[in-house]
Amino acid sequence: MDNVVSGLVVYPARIHSRLMEELPFMATETIMMKMVSLGRSRQDAHEEIRVLSHQASDVVKNKGGRNDLIERIKKSEFFAPVAGEVDQLLDPMNFIGRCPEQVEKFCGPAGEVQRALGPYKKNIDPSKVSELSV
């Protein structure tokens, strides 16, 4: 597997850019629920989000533009009560749940991966490199 990932380069800025292209669509439920907590109808909030999402999606898919859903939400009279909170509702950390803990439990020291490999430890030679051509 080493040769599959050796030389792998991660570009955090590009990852963030891609994330921000999709995050507005993911955050719509959070924005909707915030409106409901302020006494607005879930049905009305859903319809407003649906219309704005379709407009933003059209810009991205048919016109090659960038996702402007958040700007549309902030400018919407309906969403005025939460316009000042939208940016903080878009924090990617709000959407990862227990992922860090689960990865640590599975892959970390004494995690499930190490326990599963335990019986085969004598057969695993870290100095050997397998080649995989794809």
HELIX and SHEET records of a PDB file:
HELIX    1   1 ASP A    2  VAL A    5  1                                   4    
HELIX    2   2 PRO A   12  SER A   37  1                                  26    
HELIX    3   3 ARG A   42  LYS A   63  1                                  22    
HELIX    4   4 LEU A   69  LYS A   75  1                                   7    
HELIX    5   5 ALA A   80  GLU A   85  5                                   6    
HELIX    6   6 VAL A   86  LEU A   89  1                                   4    
HELIX    7   7 PRO A   92  PHE A   95  5                                   4    
HELIX    8   8 CYS A   99  CYS A  107  1                                   9    
HELIX    9   9 GLU A  112  LEU A  117  1                                   6    
HELIX   10  10 GLY A  118  ASN A  123  5                                   6    
END                                                                             
